[in-house]
């Protein structure tokens, strides 16, 4: 193979979903991934699928296992100082979300692409992208066996995560990389324990935030707000359980305990790249933008990106119509900023800022109570949480 219409760097949610959508419209692509297939499929990351992402999986033939095994949640709990309020997502919006970890999402799309005869080159490193301002960009890459190869393409998609080196091609010119660093982080654990409850609990307390989520009937994922400079060694099991019970327990619910087998510190950062394209190079997913996990938007934004990009590429390649492709950034970026706002808003209400005094804590609680005690407030939160429909364009 010495030419492919679309070259995709990165076998993450954006890259694999894009390759799948292109295939459905008869456009060939190749996906380059520096990690092994096993590494991609076993790197555990959280995942909450919005209704738009759920519908895309169902409608394009990738949702069978998810439908069978995922937890479908029709509500979430938000707790203030041990007093929970349930947000009935489905009752308020008509939609639900699915708890489906990102690595499980990737397994589904990898299996589907390979079943459909797609090309995913694992353990393959792209060394250089050249000529993206011309008609036929080229990619130089090193195969799993260490052999250097070059391929030409019509379009290059950088979907290789938040450390993508190809973003600099855009930002070193006239592009902008807007960033925000949050003054807190999450300390995450995986624990062998029965479910605390089926639906997620977002808990805030003067001591900080906690999130109670589930992975399976026997494996749970819990998070505690911590300092960004904290290390795993600073959190003993005794301290973890003490803080989880303090922040998340209520009269009705007690956090279930078990053997902790994984600990990690997750820093909070937001970033948006504008524009998300230059010439025949396009950014998608975390390569273009990152959000904190509070609003559960990361994977879903990646899917929204390629819901614009896929029909744009199909039109350009099949009909020589580049109008939608040229408008990719202007169509994708407003949704990204709305997701940034929701993630920032949720984070600011739920997290204690370091050094926060009594006034700041009570003001923050009052803001959150104002949302929870209002049907309009609950509805707005629910609508944002389940997400808007994905962009739809004729090809």
C-alpha positions as CSV (number, residue, x, y, z in Angstrom):
1,X,0.0,0.0,0.0
2,X,1.6,3.3,-1.1
3,X,-1.5,5.6,-1.0
4,X,-4.6,5.8,1.2
5,X,-7.4,8.4,1.1
6,X,-7.3,9.1,4.9
7,X,-4.4,8.4,7.2
8,X,-5.4,8.5,10.9
9,X,-2.8,8.7,13.7
10,X,-4.0,7.2,16.9
11,X,-6.3,4.2,17.7
12,X,-8.3,6.1,20.4
13,X,-12.0,6.9,20.4
14,X,-11.6,9.7,17.7
15,X,-9.4,7.7,15.3
16,X,-11.3,4.4,15.5
17,X,-14.7,5.9,15.3
18,X,-13.7,8.0,12.3
19,X,-12.2,5.0,10.5
20,X,-15.5,3.1,11.2
21,X,-17.7,5.9,9.9
22,X,-15.6,6.4,6.8
23,X,-15.8,2.6,6.0
24,X,-19.6,2.8,6.2
25,X,-19.5,5.3,3.3
26,X,-16.9,3.4,1.2
27,X,-13.9,5.5,2.1
28,X,-10.7,3.7,2.9
29,X,-8.4,4.7,5.8
30,X,-5.4,3.4,7.7
31,X,-4.9,3.8,11.4
32,X,-1.4,4.1,13.0
33,X,-1.0,3.3,16.7
34,X,2.3,3.4,18.6
35,X,1.0,1.0,21.3
36,X,0.3,-2.7,21.0
37,X,-3.3,-3.9,20.6
38,X,-3.1,-5.4,24.1
39,X,-1.9,-2.0,25.6
40,X,-4.8,-0.2,23.9
41,X,-7.4,-2.7,25.1
42,X,-6.0,-3.0,28.6
43,X,-5.3,0.7,29.5
44,X,-8.3,1.2,31.9
45,X,-10.0,4.6,31.6
46,X,-13.4,5.7,32.8
47,X,-16.2,6.1,30.3
48,X,-19.7,7.5,30.4
49,X,-21.5,7.5,27.1
50,X,-23.9,10.2,26.3
51,X,-27.1,9.5,24.5
52,X,-25.6,10.7,21.1
53,X,-22.6,8.3,21.4
54,X,-25.0,5.4,22.5
55,X,-27.1,6.0,19.4
56,X,-24.1,6.1,17.1
57,X,-22.9,2.7,18.4
58,X,-26.4,1.2,18.0
59,X,-27.0,2.7,14.6
60,X,-23.6,1.7,13.1
61,X,-23.5,-1.8,14.3
62,X,-21.0,-1.6,17.2
63,X,-23.3,-1.5,20.2
64,X,-24.3,-5.1,20.7
65,X,-21.8,-5.9,23.6
66,X,-22.3,-2.5,25.2
67,X,-26.1,-3.0,25.2
68,X,-25.6,-6.4,26.8
69,X,-23.0,-5.6,29.4
70,X,-23.0,-1.8,30.2
71,X,-24.8,-0.3,33.1
72,X,-27.6,1.9,31.7
73,X,-28.2,4.7,34.2
74,X,-31.3,6.8,34.3
75,X,-30.1,9.1,37.1
76,X,-27.2,10.3,39.2
77,X,-26.9,11.3,42.9
78,X,-25.4,14.6,44.0
79,X,-24.7,14.8,47.7
80,X,-23.9,17.9,49.8
81,X,-22.4,17.1,53.2
82,X,-24.1,13.7,53.3
83,X,-27.4,14.8,52.0
84,X,-28.0,13.2,48.5
85,X,-30.4,14.5,45.8
86,X,-31.2,12.2,42.8
87,X,-31.2,13.8,39.4
88,X,-33.7,11.8,37.3
89,X,-31.9,12.1,34.0
90,X,-34.4,10.1,31.9
91,X,-37.4,11.6,33.5
92,X,-36.1,15.1,32.8
93,X,-34.7,14.6,29.3
94,X,-36.0,11.3,27.9
95,X,-32.5,10.0,27.6
96,X,-30.0,8.0,29.7
97,X,-26.3,7.4,29.8
98,X,-24.2,4.2,29.8
99,X,-21.3,3.3,32.1
100,X,-18.9,1.8,29.5
101,X,-15.2,2.3,30.1
102,X,-13.2,3.7,27.3
103,X,-11.0,0.6,26.8
104,X,-14.2,-1.4,26.3
105,X,-15.4,1.1,23.7
106,X,-12.1,0.7,21.9
107,X,-12.3,-3.1,22.0
108,X,-15.7,-2.8,20.3
109,X,-14.4,-0.6,17.5
110,X,-11.1,-2.5,17.0
111,X,-13.0,-5.7,16.6
112,X,-15.4,-4.1,14.2
113,X,-12.7,-2.5,12.0
114,X,-10.8,-5.8,11.8
115,X,-14.0,-7.7,11.0
116,X,-14.7,-5.3,8.2
117,X,-11.2,-5.7,6.8
118,X,-9.9,-2.4,8.1
119,X,-6.1,-1.7,8.6
120,X,-4.9,-0.8,12.0
121,X,-1.1,-0.8,12.3
122,X,-0.3,-1.4,16.0
123,X,3.2,-0.9,17.4
124,X,3.8,1.5,14.5
125,X,5.3,5.0,15.1
126,X,4.6,7.9,12.7
127,X,7.9,9.9,12.5
128,X,6.9,12.7,10.3
129,X,4.0,14.3,8.4
130,X,5.0,16.3,5.4
131,X,3.3,18.3,2.7
132,X,0.0,18.9,4.5
133,X,-0.4,22.2,2.7
134,X,-0.2,20.5,-0.7
135,X,-2.4,18.1,-2.6
136,X,-0.8,14.8,-1.4
137,X,0.7,14.8,2.2
138,X,3.0,12.0,3.1
139,X,3.6,10.1,6.3
140,X,6.9,8.4,7.3
141,X,6.5,5.7,9.8
142,X,8.3,2.8,11.4
143,X,6.6,-0.6,11.4
144,X,6.5,-3.1,14.3
145,X,9.5,-4.8,12.8
146,X,11.5,-1.6,12.7
147,X,11.2,-1.0,9.0
148,X,10.8,2.7,7.8
149,X,8.0,3.2,5.3
150,X,6.4,6.2,3.6
151,X,2.8,6.5,2.4
152,X,0.9,9.2,0.6
153,X,-2.6,10.3,1.5
154,X,-5.3,12.8,0.7
155,X,-5.9,13.8,4.3
156,X,-4.1,13.4,7.6
157,X,-6.1,13.1,10.9
158,X,-4.1,13.5,14.1
159,X,-6.1,11.8,16.8
160,X,-3.2,10.7,18.9
161,X,-4.1,12.2,22.3
162,X,-3.3,15.2,24.4
163,X,0.5,15.0,23.7
164,X,0.1,15.0,20.0
165,X,3.2,16.6,18.3
166,X,1.1,17.5,15.3
167,X,-0.9,20.1,17.1
168,X,2.2,22.3,17.1
169,X,2.0,22.5,13.3
170,X,-1.1,24.5,13.8
171,X,-0.3,26.4,17.0
172,X,3.1,27.5,15.9
173,X,1.4,29.4,13.1
174,X,-1.7,31.5,13.7
175,X,-3.5,28.9,15.9
176,X,-4.3,29.3,19.6
177,X,-3.9,26.8,22.4
178,X,-6.0,28.1,25.3
179,X,-5.3,26.3,28.6
180,X,-6.6,26.2,32.2
181,X,-5.0,24.4,35.1
182,X,-7.3,23.5,38.0
183,X,-6.0,23.8,41.6
184,X,-7.0,20.2,42.5
185,X,-6.7,16.7,41.2
186,X,-8.4,13.3,41.7
187,X,-7.0,10.4,43.6
188,X,-8.5,7.3,41.9
189,X,-8.7,3.8,43.1
190,X,-9.9,0.5,41.8
191,X,-11.3,-1.8,44.5
192,X,-12.7,-5.3,44.7
193,X,-16.0,-4.7,46.3
194,X,-19.8,-5.0,45.6
195,X,-21.5,-1.9,44.2
196,X,-22.2,0.9,46.6
197,X,-25.2,1.6,44.4
198,X,-26.0,1.2,40.7
199,X,-26.0,5.0,39.8
200,X,-23.1,7.3,40.3
201,X,-22.7,9.5,43.4
202,X,-21.1,12.9,43.1
203,X,-20.4,14.0,46.6
204,X,-19.1,17.3,48.0
205,X,-18.0,18.1,51.5
206,X,-16.0,20.8,53.3
207,X,-13.1,18.4,53.0
208,X,-13.5,18.1,49.2
209,X,-15.1,16.0,46.5
210,X,-15.7,12.3,46.1
211,X,-17.1,10.2,43.2
212,X,-18.5,6.8,43.7
213,X,-18.8,4.9,40.4
214,X,-18.9,1.3,39.3
215,X,-17.0,-0.9,36.8
216,X,-18.8,-4.2,37.3
217,X,-20.6,-6.2,40.0
218,X,-17.3,-6.8,41.8
219,X,-15.0,-4.0,40.7
220,X,-15.7,-0.4,41.7
221,X,-13.9,2.9,40.8
222,X,-13.8,5.6,43.5
223,X,-12.2,9.1,43.3
224,X,-11.2,11.6,46.0
225,X,-10.2,15.2,45.5
226,X,-6.6,15.7,46.3
227,X,-3.7,18.1,45.8
228,X,-2.2,18.0,42.3
229,X,1.2,17.4,43.9
230,X,0.0,14.4,45.9
231,X,1.6,11.0,45.3
232,X,0.2,7.5,45.6
233,X,2.4,7.0,48.7
234,X,0.7,9.8,50.5
235,X,-2.6,8.0,50.6
236,X,-2.7,4.9,52.8
237,X,-5.7,2.6,52.6
238,X,-6.8,3.8,56.0
239,X,-6.8,7.4,54.9
240,X,-8.7,6.6,51.6
241,X,-11.5,4.8,53.4
242,X,-11.7,7.5,56.1
243,X,-12.1,10.3,53.5
244,X,-14.5,8.3,51.2
245,X,-16.8,7.6,54.1
246,X,-16.6,11.2,55.4
247,X,-17.4,12.8,52.0
248,X,-19.8,10.3,50.4
249,X,-21.7,8.4,53.1
250,X,-25.3,9.3,53.9
251,X,-28.0,7.9,56.1
252,X,-29.1,5.8,53.2
253,X,-25.8,4.8,51.5
254,X,-22.4,3.6,52.9
255,X,-19.4,3.3,50.5
256,X,-18.5,-0.4,50.1
257,X,-15.0,-1.4,51.0
258,X,-12.7,-4.1,49.6
259,X,-9.1,-4.8,48.4
260,X,-7.6,-1.7,46.7
261,X,-5.6,-2.9,43.7
262,X,-4.9,0.3,41.8
263,X,-4.1,3.8,42.8
264,X,-3.4,6.9,40.6
265,X,-3.4,10.7,40.7
266,X,-5.3,12.4,37.9
267,X,-4.5,16.0,37.3
268,X,-7.2,18.5,36.1
269,X,-6.5,20.4,32.9
270,X,-8.6,22.0,30.2
271,X,-7.3,23.0,26.8
272,X,-8.8,24.0,23.4
273,X,-7.0,24.4,20.1
274,X,-8.4,26.8,17.5
275,X,-8.6,26.1,14.6
276,X,-8.5,22.3,14.5
277,X,-7.2,22.2,11.0
278,X,-4.5,23.5,8.6
279,X,-4.4,22.5,5.0
280,X,-5.0,18.8,4.8
281,X,-4.1,18.2,8.5
282,X,-7.0,17.9,11.0
283,X,-7.0,17.4,14.8
284,X,-9.7,15.3,16.6
285,X,-10.4,14.3,20.1
286,X,-7.8,14.9,22.9
287,X,-5.2,16.1,20.3
288,X,-7.4,19.2,19.9
289,X,-9.0,19.6,23.3
290,X,-9.0,18.2,26.9
291,X,-11.6,18.5,29.6
292,X,-11.6,17.5,33.3
293,X,-13.5,14.3,34.0
294,X,-16.2,15.9,36.2
295,X,-18.6,16.5,33.3
296,X,-17.8,13.1,31.6
297,X,-17.3,14.8,28.2
298,X,-13.9,13.7,26.9
299,X,-14.8,10.6,24.9
300,X,-18.1,12.1,23.8
301,X,-16.4,15.2,22.4
302,X,-14.1,13.0,20.4
303,X,-17.1,11.3,18.9
304,X,-18.8,14.6,18.2
305,X,-15.6,15.8,16.4
306,X,-15.6,12.9,13.9
307,X,-19.4,13.1,13.4
308,X,-18.5,16.4,11.6
309,X,-15.2,15.2,10.1
310,X,-16.4,11.9,8.6
311,X,-19.1,13.4,6.3
312,X,-16.8,16.2,5.5
313,X,-14.1,13.8,4.3
314,X,-16.6,11.7,2.4
315,X,-17.9,14.7,0.5
316,X,-14.4,15.9,-0.3
317,X,-13.2,12.6,-1.5
318,X,-16.3,11.4,-3.4
319,X,-17.9,14.7,-4.6
320,X,-14.9,17.1,-4.6
321,X,-17.0,19.2,-2.2
322,X,-14.8,20.6,0.6
323,X,-17.3,23.0,2.0
324,X,-18.1,20.9,5.1
325,X,-14.5,20.0,5.6
326,X,-13.4,23.7,5.4
327,X,-16.1,24.5,8.1
328,X,-14.9,21.7,10.5
329,X,-13.4,23.9,13.1
330,X,-16.2,26.5,13.1
331,X,-18.7,23.7,13.5
332,X,-16.8,21.7,16.2
333,X,-15.4,24.4,18.4
334,X,-18.6,25.9,19.8
335,X,-19.7,22.5,21.2
336,X,-16.2,22.1,22.7
337,X,-16.5,25.4,24.6
338,X,-19.9,24.5,25.9
339,X,-18.5,21.2,27.2
340,X,-15.6,23.2,28.8
341,X,-18.1,25.5,30.5
342,X,-20.2,22.6,31.9
343,X,-17.1,20.8,33.1
344,X,-15.8,23.9,34.8
345,X,-19.1,24.7,36.3
346,X,-19.6,21.3,37.8
347,X,-16.0,21.2,39.0
348,X,-16.3,24.6,40.7
349,X,-19.5,23.7,42.5
350,X,-18.2,20.3,43.7
351,X,-14.6,20.9,44.6
352,X,-13.1,22.7,47.5
353,X,-10.5,25.2,46.4
354,X,-7.3,24.9,48.5
355,X,-7.4,27.3,51.4
356,X,-11.2,27.8,51.0
357,X,-12.7,29.6,54.0
358,X,-16.2,29.1,55.5
359,X,-17.7,31.8,53.3
360,X,-16.4,30.2,50.1
361,X,-17.6,26.8,51.1
362,X,-21.1,27.8,52.1
363,X,-21.4,30.0,48.9
364,X,-20.4,27.0,46.8
365,X,-22.9,24.7,48.6
366,X,-25.6,27.4,48.2
367,X,-25.0,27.5,44.4
368,X,-25.3,23.8,44.2
369,X,-28.4,23.7,46.3
370,X,-30.0,26.4,44.1
371,X,-29.6,24.0,41.2
372,X,-30.8,20.9,43.0
373,X,-33.8,22.6,44.5
374,X,-35.1,23.9,41.2
375,X,-36.7,21.8,38.5
376,X,-35.3,24.1,35.9
377,X,-31.8,23.8,37.5
378,X,-32.0,20.0,37.6
379,X,-33.3,19.9,34.0
380,X,-30.4,22.1,32.8
381,X,-27.9,19.9,34.6
382,X,-29.5,16.7,33.3
383,X,-29.6,18.0,29.7
384,X,-25.9,18.9,29.8
385,X,-25.0,15.5,31.4
386,X,-26.8,13.3,28.9
387,X,-25.5,15.5,26.1
388,X,-27.0,16.9,22.9
389,X,-27.6,15.0,19.7
390,X,-24.5,14.4,17.6
391,X,-24.0,16.6,14.5
392,X,-25.7,15.1,11.5
393,X,-24.7,15.9,7.9
394,X,-25.7,14.3,4.6
395,X,-22.8,12.8,2.7
